[in-house]
Amino acid sequence: MNTAPQNRAGLAIIFVLIGVFAISINDMLIKQLSGGYPLHQIVFIRSAIGVIISLGLVKLEGGFHLLKTDRVGLHITRGLLVVISNMAFFLALAALPLAEVTALFFAAPLFITLLSIPILGEKVGVMRLSAVAVGFIGVMIMQRPWAGAESMHATRLVLLLPVLAALTYALNQLMTRKLGVTAKASVMSLYIQVVFIFVSVGFYMVAGDGGLVNANSSVSMQFLLRAWVWPATGDEWVFLALGLNAGIIGYCLSQAYRIADAATVAPFEYIGLPLAVFWGFAIFGDLPSWEVWLGIALILAAGLFVFLRERQKSRNITRAQAGRR
């Protein structure tokens, strides 16, 4: 069996673009549902549908024997990282505008580039590290450290939730690169959906009756812990769309990060920023504040620089290898 990591950058970019578009739809739909349903109910229904889709993809990629693995612990750890990332992101989404949460979350590609050094042993030069620093300055601006509590539309903790989501997402994708040497994307996606189901069932057993929150609880806590309810007429189609998206997202992102270097794939996730601004304005009538616009500009500039630097580096390596033949 070939255990060397693949590097098919072009195909990986296609997968990540499809995955990010599906994520933008997913986030918009969950924000729509956040006022009437608990997060763990949404996650359970979405993941149950996602499991069915993932099983179909496992069959297409070679059969159910692929599910056998000697790295169960790594799959479970990766799944828990995704759960933490999703829950932190969606709790912030219930209280903050879509574009702002997404922009803060886009510290993830910066974390990926930075953490790929110790975790994957990838080489990241001074210029790319400087670009990452600029991106984190953008994140700090969106945190508005100069603002007093009375002028903030959310607590500091809520503003930090998307950054926590970004960090755990980055760790997940770097683990994807390690697992992708031997595991198919469909298998990795399926394990994630199963972990989601177990965690959401656990939340239901503890808080499914809604007894842990009341009218005075924060918007995020109500979203996390309110009681399960039967979907209203018409909402079943939204849940179905979320489930389909879960299968698409899990497969496409797993595939992207298993067949190409993390530092190459990550910058293409920035397409999610303009998509979030679009959905936020088109569906919810929200436009970013000047701090968010400035943060978006810095993060986008940093990500594009990292990508262009990676391409230049790849071309130079290719020329050097050609010269030695």
Residue pairs with C-beta under 8 A, 6 or more apart in sequence:
1 182
3 181
3 182
4 181
5 177
5 180
5 181
6 180
6 258
6 259
6 260
7 259
7 260
7 261
8 259
8 260
9 260
9 261
9 264
9 265
9 314
11 259
11 260
12 255
12 256
12 257
12 259
12 260
12 264
12 265
13 256
13 260
13 264
13 265
13 268
15 252
15 253
15 255
15 256
15 259
16 252
16 253
16 256
16 257
16 265
16 268
16 269
17 268
17 271
18 248
18 252
19 248
19 249
19 251
19 252
19 253
19 256
20 268
20 269
20 271
20 272
20 275
21 271
21 275
22 245
22 248
22 249
22 252
23 245
23 249
23 272
24 102
24 272
24 275
24 276
24 279
25 241
25 245
25 279
26 242
26 245
26 246
26 249
27 89
27 93
27 98
27 101
27 102
27 276
27 279
28 98
28 279
28 283
29 238
29 241
29 242
29 245
30 42
30 90
30 93
30 242
31 93
31 94
31 98
31 283
31 284
32 238
32 283
33 42
33 235
33 238
34 90
34 93
34 94
34 223
35 94
36 229
36 232
36 235
37 226
37 228
37 229
37 231
37 235
38 203
38 207
38 208
38 210
38 223
38 224
38 225
38 226
38 227
38 228
39 87
39 90
39 91
39 94
39 203
39 223
39 224
40 199
40 200
40 203
40 204
40 207
40 208
40 224
41 200
41 204
41 228
41 229
42 239
42 242
43 86
43 87
43 196
43 199
43 200
44 196
44 197
44 200
44 201
44 204
45 239
45 242
45 243
46 196
46 239
46 242
46 243
46 245
46 246
47 193
47 194
47 196
47 197
47 200
47 243
47 246
48 197
48 243
49 239
49 240
49 242
49 243
49 244
49 246
49 247
50 189
50 193
50 196
50 243
50 246
50 247
50 250
51 190
51 193
51 194
51 197
52 243
52 247
53 243
53 244
53 246
53 247
53 248
53 251
54 186
54 189
54 190
54 193
54 247
54 250
54 251
55 64
55 190
57 185
57 186
57 189
57 190
57 247
57 251
58 64
58 66
58 67
58 184
58 186
58 187
58 190
60 186
61 184
61 185
61 186
61 187
62 184
66 183
66 184
66 186
66 187
67 187
67 190
69 75
69 183
69 187
71 179
71 182
71 183
74 175
74 178
74 179
75 179
75 183
75 188
75 191
76 191
76 195
77 175
78 172
78 175
78 176
78 179
78 188
78 191
78 192
79 191
79 192
79 194
79 195
79 196
80 195
80 199
81 168
81 169
81 171
81 172
81 175
82 168
82 169
82 172
82 192
82 195
82 196
83 195
83 196
83 199
84 164
84 165
84 168
85 164
85 165
85 166
85 168
85 169
85 172
86 165
86 196
87 224
88 161
88 162
88 164
88 165
88 168
89 101
89 105
89 161
89 162
89 165
90 223
91 158
91 161
91 220
91 223
91 224
92 101
92 104
92 154
92 158
92 159
92 161
92 162
92 165
92 220
93 101
94 219
94 220
94 222
94 223
95 154
95 158
95 218
95 219
95 220
96 153
96 154
96 158
96 159
96 162
97 280
97 284
97 286
97 288
97 292
98 276
98 279
98 280
98 283
98 284
98 286
99 273
99 276
99 277
99 280
99 281
99 286
99 287
99 288
99 292
99 296
100 142
100 288
100 289
100 292
101 162
101 276
102 162
102 272
102 273
102 276
103 142
103 273
103 276
103 288
103 292
103 295
103 296
103 299
104 139
104 142
104 143
104 159
104 162
104 163
104 166
104 295
105 162
105 163
105 165
105 166
105 169
106 166
106 269
106 270
106 272
106 273
106 299
106 303
107 135
107 136
107 139
107 162
107 163
107 166
107 167
107 299
108 165
108 166
108 167
108 169
108 170
108 173
108 266
108 269
109 170
109 266
109 267
109 269
109 270
109 303
109 306
110 132
110 135
110 136
110 139
110 166
110 299
110 302
110 303
111 166
111 167
111 169
111 170
111 171
112 170
112 173
112 174
112 262
112 263
112 266
113 124
113 128
113 132
113 262
113 263
113 266
113 306
114 124
114 129
114 132
115 170
115 171
115 174
116 122
116 124
116 174
116 261
116 262
116 263
117 123
117 124
119 171
119 174
120 174
120 177
120 178
120 262
122 261
122 262
122 263
124 263
125 309
125 313
127 305
127 309
128 263
128 305
128 306
128 309
128 310
131 301
131 302
131 303
131 305
131 306
131 309
132 302
132 306
134 298
134 301
134 302
134 305
135 298
135 299
135 301
135 302
135 303
137 298
138 294
138 295
138 296
138 297
138 298
138 299
138 302
139 163
139 295
139 299
141 291
141 294
141 295
141 298
142 159
142 291
142 292
142 295
143 156
143 159
143 160
144 152
144 159
144 291
149 155
152 159
155 218
158 220
161 220
173 253
173 257
173 262
173 266
174 262
176 188
176 253
176 254
176 257
176 258
177 257
177 258
177 261
177 262
179 188
179 258
180 188
180 254
180 257
180 258
180 259
181 258
183 258
185 251
185 252
185 254
185 255
185 258
186 251
186 254
188 250
188 254
188 258
189 247
189 250
189 251
189 254
190 250
192 250
192 254
193 246
193 247
193 250
203 224
203 225
204 228
206 212
207 213
207 224
207 225
208 227
208 228
209 227
210 225
210 226
210 227
210 228
211 227
212 225
213 221
213 222
213 224
213 225
213 226
217 225
231 239
256 265
257 265
261 310
263 306
263 310
264 307
264 310
264 314
266 303
266 306
267 303
267 304
267 306
267 307
267 310
268 307
270 299
270 300
270 303
270 304
273 296
273 299
273 300
277 287
277 288
277 296
280 286
280 287
280 288
281 287
288 296
